[in-house]
Amino acid sequence: MSDPVTPIRPVPITTDHDTAGFFEACARGKLVVRSCTNCGAVYALPRDYCRECRSWSMGWKEVSGEGTLYSYTVAEHQIHPAFPVPYTVVLVELVDEPSVRMVGSIPGDHELEIGTPMQVWFEEVADGISLAQWKVR
């Protein structure tokens, strides 16, 4: 009898112009958001241009990694062999920047409450590539 093959987990493209800074920070164990270095506006979707002050001066701002649970759902239907079910998909609102919400997953089926304090942790998914994940604080 042969050994089962471990499925290859898909990993993000970490060299994309808009998101490379986020993944570089995750690899260092830091959580960052895109922000305008001119006026301080924060953007949940990374972009090069500030809609607030019309500046092209964007950078990455480190945040604490603390948040609160905004929403969640439990996945019970397996969509990829590398992601065994059940797992809980969480949407976390950042304490430092409430306009920013980030997604993560927690293995297993969890009964959570909206507003539960959450803390980021970094899951290494490949050599030098880490993802921001969340756990109950």
RAZI-V78777 format. One record per run of one state. SS is the DSSP state (alpha for helix, beta for strand, coil for the rest). FROM is the first residue (numbers start at 0). TO is the last residue. If there is no record, write none. Layout:
# RAZI-V78777
((SS,FROM,TO) (SS,FROM,TO))
This chain:
# RAZI-V78777
((coil,0,18) (alpha,19,26) (coil,27,29) (beta,30,35) (coil,36,40) (beta,41,42) (coil,43,56) (beta,57,62) (coil,63,64) (beta,65,74) (coil,75,85) (beta,86,93) (coil,94,99) (beta,100,106) (coil,107,115) (beta,116,125) (coil,126,127) (beta,128,135) (coil,136,136))
